[in-house]
Amino acid sequence: MNSGSSKCLPPPPLRGGGRRLVVFLSALLATTVTVFFCVKTSTGMLSDWYLTKTKMMMIDGNEDEIGPDGFGKTAFEKKNNNLEENEEDSEDFVSSKRDDESDGGKGGGEGEGTSCPLTSSDVFDDDVLITKASKTRQTWAFKASSSMQYAHMPTHATHGALVVLAFQGARRSEGQANQRIYLVRSEDGGKTFDSFAENVKKLNALVVEGGSKSSFSERNDAEVQAQWGPALFKEENEDEENVEDEKNRKKIPLLRLYYSQSESCFFCRHKNSCNSVDAKEYRAGGNLYESTSKDFGKTWSKPKLILKEKERDATKGGHSPKVVASPPIRAKLWNAETNASSSPSHLLLPYWTQKPRVGANGIKSACASEMQAKDGPRTLHSKDNGKSWHPLGSHAVRHEDSHRKAPEIDRLLEGAIVSSNRKIVQFFRATRPRVYASLYDEKKAEWGKPFPVRATTVPVKHHHDHLRQHHHRDEFLKMPNAKLHAISIPSSSSSSRSTRHGHQTQILLAHNDHPYRVRQRGNLVVQISNGVNSDKNGVAPFHKLLDIETRRGRKEGEMVMYPHMEVSRTTTKKKTSSCEGNNKRHQYELTISYSDHGRGIRFVRAILE
C-alpha cells in the first residue's frame, strides 16, 4: 500500500456509538457553559445583595446597635419584650444549672484526675496537642437593668480566683454621651460578680492620683464624652513592678487597660435640636488611652494619652477616631538585619481608624477633617513597657481588591494579634462573610496581604494526614460582620511547643460561625488551629473545639457576640487521686466573656485538654 496516499484518505464515518458520543460531549459542554454563567450571575447578585444589606446596616454608623428606626434599641425598648431587673431567664437558668451539676457544683471542671500544684520536679506530657474542651460554668457577669440598658464589648483578666471584667455601658444605647467604661469583680473564680447597680464602678471613679482616694465627681464626669472599647491585658513580664499579695502569697500582676474617648465626632438625632441627653450620638473612637492597676482592678492610674484622634503622623492614622477592641500581646520581633529576635519583648497593640458615619437624618458633626478618614486596622508597638509607642508597619491592612461598588465598606477592623510559631498574625472582623488574617513580614516591616482563614471538619490531631489527602475539601471560617478574638495557648518554652509535630503554638479563635444575617449573631464558638504554617496558606485550618452559645441568635434582634478569651495553664494528675510523683499532664483553663445584646454580659469557664 502506498503510504503517501494513505495520509490523504478521509477519516472513517462515525457509526452509531461515535455519533452518540459526539452528541453527549456537545451537550455536556453546553450545560457546563450555561451553569458557569448562571453561577457567575447569581454570585454577583448575592454579592450585590450582601453589600446592599451591609450599607443599610451601616447608614447610622454604630452598626452593632442599628434598629429599624435608624438607631439602637435594646430589649427594654421593645414592646411586650421587657426584662425585669431581677427576672431570671428560664432557658439560661436550666443551662447554668446543668453546667453546675456536670462538675459537681464546684465549677472546677478538672476532668480526669485531680488538680495539682506545679512543682520543679514535674514531668509533663508535652507531646500532645489540645483536642477537646468542656464547658464547666456559665454565669452572668452583669445583667442589664432600667438604669443601664446597654452593655457591650466585654474584656476580662483572671488571677487565681480573682476576675476583673470591663465593658462599655450606657443608659439606653450605644454612642450616648453617658457611655462609660465600667468594671465588675469576682473573688470566687467567676461564680458570682459584684454586679449589682451600686457595685458596678466607672473607670473614672477608680482613678487615684498621688493618694489613696479618688477625686472623682459625677458633676465632672458629666463633661466627659463617650468612652469606647475597653481591652484588658494581664502583664506577665517579670521585669514589671508587681505587688505582693499577702493573702494568696504570690505577686499580683500588673493590669493594663486600653480604651478610646470621643473628642468631637457626634451627630444629632433630631433635626432641630441637639441639646437633650439623648440628642447627641457619638461615633466610635477618639483619643486612645492607657491606664494601669497594681491591685488587680481596685484602683487605676491616671489615663495616659498614647494616640490622638487628630494625629499628624499618617502612619498612625492621621485625623481619624482611633478604636481598640482587643488587648495587646507580648512578642519578640524578628530583626532581619541581625537575624535575631528582639530583646526584651515588645507590646503589640492592635487598633483601627474609623471614618464617622453620617447620622440617620444626614446632619454632620463638626469633625470635618475626620470625615475624610479611611477605615483600616493598624498596630502600635512599644519596646519600653508602654512609655512610648510607634507604628508597626506604615500602612493600614486593606483588601487589594476592594469591591468596586462600595470600597468604603469593604473593610477590615477589630483585629486580634497572636504570636504563633515565631510569626505574628492578626485576625480581623470583615464585612465580607469570611474571617481574614494577615501575617507580619519582618523583612519588609509591613503587614502582608489579607487572606481568608481556612476551616475543616477534621479534628486537629488528624490535620496532617487530612491535608495530604483531601486538601481541596477545606473551606473557610464564616463571618457575619462581627468581632472575633484570637489567642495562642501558652507554651512550655518562650517560643513554642516542641513536640513530635515540630514547633507548634496552637491558636484559639472565638467568633460567630455563620454567614451574614440582618441583626442576628449566634452560633458563638471557639475554633482551634495548629498555628501559623510555613506554607503559602498562612495558618493551619481551624476546627471547632467548643460551643459557647448556640441557642440564642436565631431570631432577628438576638445577638450573642464580641467574645473575649483568656487561657491559663494548670496541671492534672493522670487518672489518680494523689499528687505525689511526677506523672502529670498539662491542662488549660479557658475563660470567655461575651455580650448578650440587651440582656447583659456573660462569663464562661471551660477546660482544655
Buried (B, 14 or more C-beta within 10 A) or exposed (E): EEEEEEEEEEEEEEEEEEEEEEEEEEEEEEEEEEEEEEEEEEEEEEBEEBBEBBBEBBBBBBBBBBBEEEBBBBBBBEEEEEBEEEEEBEEBEEBBEEBBEBBEEEBBBBBEBBBBEEEEEBEBEBEBBBBBBBBBBBBBBBBBBEEBBBBBBBBBBBBBEBBBBBBBBBBBBBBBBBBBBBBBBBEEBBBEBBBEEEEBBBBBBBBBEEEEEBEBEEEEEEEBBBBBBBBBBBBEEEEBEBEEBEEEEEBBBBBBBBBBBBBBBBBBBBEEEBEEEBBBBBBBBBBBBBBBBBEBBEBBBEBEEBBBBBBEEEBBBBBBBBBBBBBBBBBBBBBEEEEEBBEEBBBBBBBBBBBBBBBBEEEBBEBEEBBEBBBBBBBBBBBEBBEEBEBBBBEBBBBEEEBEEBEEBBBBBBBBBBBBBBBBBBBBBBBBBBBBBBBBBBEEBBBBBBBBBBBBEBBBBEBEEBBEEEEEEBEBBBBBBBBBBBBBBEBEEEEBBBBEBEBBBBBBBBBBBBEBBEBBBBBBBBBBBBBBBEEEBBBBBBBBBBBBBEEBBEEEBBBBBBBBBBBBBBBBBEEBEEBEEEBBBBBBBBBBBBBBBBBBBBBBBBBBB
